[in-house]
Amino acid sequence: MRRVKVDSNIYFDYRDVKTLQKFLDPYGRIEAGARTGLTAKQQRQLAVAVKRARHLALLPFVSAN
């Protein structure tokens, strides 16, 4: 099980693609909260940021792998 080290006061910005990609699997899906180690509130904020980045074409909807 892969866990990402996260500080408690992290803020997810949809323009920070490098940070968002740490929480995506190789297929471009958002990892589960149990795998990322985020709280429920942080997981929801992550989902909103990833969806915004996808909508603006900063992240792909589906990976080519």
C-alpha positions, -999 to 999 in steps of 0.1 A, spaced: 0 0 0 15 33 -11 10 64 11 19 99 3 35 120 30 11 149 37 13 179 61 -18 186 80 -24 221 65 -21 212 28 -40 233 2 -47 218 -32 -45 242 -60 -58 231 -94 -29 249 -111 -3 228 -92 -3 198 -115 28 183 -100 13 180 -65 -20 167 -79 -3 140 -99 11 125 -67 -24 115 -57 -34 99 -91 -27 63 -101 -10 55 -134 -44 54 -151 -53 90 -140 -78 81 -113 -78 97 -79 -64 74 -52 -86 64 -23 -83 82 10 -70 51 27 -41 50 3 -33 87 3 -36 92 41 -57 123 37 -86 133 59 -121 132 44 -121 170 40 -87 170 23 -98 142 0 -129 162 -11 -107 193 -17 -83 171 -37 -112 158 -58 -124 193 -66 -89 205 -76 -83 174 -98 -117 179 -115 -110 216 -121 -76 208 -136 -91 182 -159 -117 206 -171 -91 232 -180 -70 205 -197 -41 207 -172 -46 170 -164 -59 143 -187 -92 126 -180 -77 92 -190 -41 83 -192 -27 67 -223 -11 38 -204 
